[in-house]
Amino acid sequence: VQLQASGGGLVQTGGSLRLSCAASGRTLGAYSMGWFRQAPGKEREFVAAIASSGGRAILDSMKGRFTVSKNNENTVYLQMNSLKPEDTAIYYCAATRTFSYRVEMWPHWGQGTLVTVSS
């Protein structure tokens, strides 16, 4: 499974960005697709995901601001609104056959896209 994330950039506090993750290589209907982020000096953390069943999960601190969606079996989006400086991080998309909030349970990763939120 190959994953390509895009859509990061520089935005002011309160702004919005939409990240995209294009997947290729296999039929992804059996995979959960997720977003993680890693801020400088911090561990990578779960952000949001769409399970293979269609269920969605978003970290509590991001509910109401972030939305995860997909347009078909191969492209997943992370819509981020009301961005804050603490959202600054490299955002990674990932895929797994076994849904989990744990980073180590996701074997397939994209290259990451940088999101910078200025105050």
C-alpha positions as MATLAB code, in Angstrom:
seq = 'VQLQASGGGLVQTGGSLRLSCAASGRTLGAYSMGWFRQAPGKEREFVAAIASSGGRAILDSMKGRFTVSKNNENTVYLQMNSLKPEDTAIYYCAATRTFSYRVEMWPHWGQGTLVTVSS';
ca = [
       0.000    0.000    0.000;
       1.393    3.388   -1.030;
       0.079    6.552    0.553;
       0.575   10.124   -0.617;
      -0.448   12.958    1.686;
      -0.862   16.527    0.533;
      -2.543   19.792    1.428;
      -0.394   21.096    4.246;
       0.793   24.656    4.448;
       0.947   27.837    6.471;
      -2.298   29.222    7.844;
      -3.248   31.804   10.445;
      -5.017   30.981   13.693;
      -8.663   30.315   12.983;
      -8.015   29.296    9.405;
      -8.755   26.043    7.627;
      -6.921   23.431    5.624;
      -7.951   20.217    3.935;
      -5.459   17.412    3.806;
      -5.752   14.632    1.243;
      -4.369   11.134    1.284;
      -4.318    9.199   -1.962;
      -3.786    5.477   -1.589;
      -2.686    3.026   -4.255;
      -1.331   -0.448   -4.602;
      -4.174   -2.592   -3.391;
      -7.888   -2.620   -3.011;
      -8.327   -0.695    0.170;
     -11.850   -1.677    1.094;
     -10.498   -3.875    3.887;
      -8.245   -1.153    5.292;
      -8.875    1.511    7.852;
      -7.446    4.876    6.832;
      -6.183    7.271    9.440;
      -4.472   10.545   10.184;
      -1.770   11.061   12.776;
       0.360   14.045   13.629;
       3.713   14.679   15.201;
       4.609   18.044   16.652;
       8.241   19.033   17.266;
       9.616   17.215   20.279;
       6.466   15.150   20.757;
       5.385   11.642   19.952;
       3.195   10.842   17.009;
      -0.460   10.843   17.984;
      -3.743    9.672   16.557;
      -5.941   12.374   15.026;
      -8.790   10.738   13.120;
      -9.659    7.689   11.083;
     -12.271    5.945    9.000;
     -12.472    2.259    9.777;
     -12.976   -0.336    7.074;
     -16.508   -0.727    8.445;
     -17.181    2.936    7.684;
     -17.123    4.087   11.281;
     -15.262    7.261   12.110;
     -13.130    8.250   15.051;
     -11.689   11.622   15.976;
      -9.605   12.527   18.961;
     -11.833   14.249   21.518;
      -9.793   17.444   21.551;
     -10.410   17.836   17.838;
     -14.097   17.076   17.678;
     -16.029   19.971   16.262;
     -12.975   21.278   14.426;
     -11.684   18.313   12.408;
     -13.657   16.045   10.110;
     -12.470   12.894    8.372;
     -14.087   11.679    5.172;
     -13.389    9.761    2.016;
     -14.719   10.105   -1.508;
     -14.088    6.518   -2.615;
     -12.017    3.580   -1.499;
      -8.719    5.301   -2.215;
      -8.777    8.931   -1.069;
      -9.247   10.162    2.479;
      -9.531   13.753    3.622;
      -8.960   15.581    6.869;
     -10.814   18.871    7.015;
      -9.333   21.072    9.690;
     -11.155   24.202   10.789;
     -10.533   26.760   13.529;
      -6.871   25.875   13.524;
      -4.738   26.755   16.502;
      -0.974   27.171   16.867;
      -0.889   23.921   18.841;
      -2.142   22.112   15.743;
       1.226   22.796   14.126;
       2.720   19.423   13.235;
       3.594   17.060   10.459;
       0.433   15.214    9.541;
       0.705   11.641    8.308;
      -1.845    9.394    6.722;
      -1.729    5.701    7.446;
      -3.497    2.458    6.650;
      -4.106   -0.707    8.581;
      -6.188   -3.843    8.446;
      -6.579   -3.681   12.220;
      -8.102   -0.442   13.456;
      -6.412    0.956   16.535;
      -5.579    4.270   18.150;
      -2.029    2.988   18.620;
       0.596    4.171   16.183;
       2.382    0.817   16.099;
      -0.741   -0.920   14.768;
      -0.580    1.032   11.510;
       1.993   -0.555    9.160;
       1.529    1.643    6.103;
       2.495    5.331    6.169;
       2.620    8.250    3.820;
       5.458   10.760    3.817;
       3.720   13.439    5.892;
       2.650   16.963    5.148;
       3.572   19.960    7.289;
       0.869   22.133    8.793;
       1.989   25.388   10.386;
      -0.490   27.585   12.210;
       0.740   31.076   12.972;
      -0.534   33.089   15.925;
];
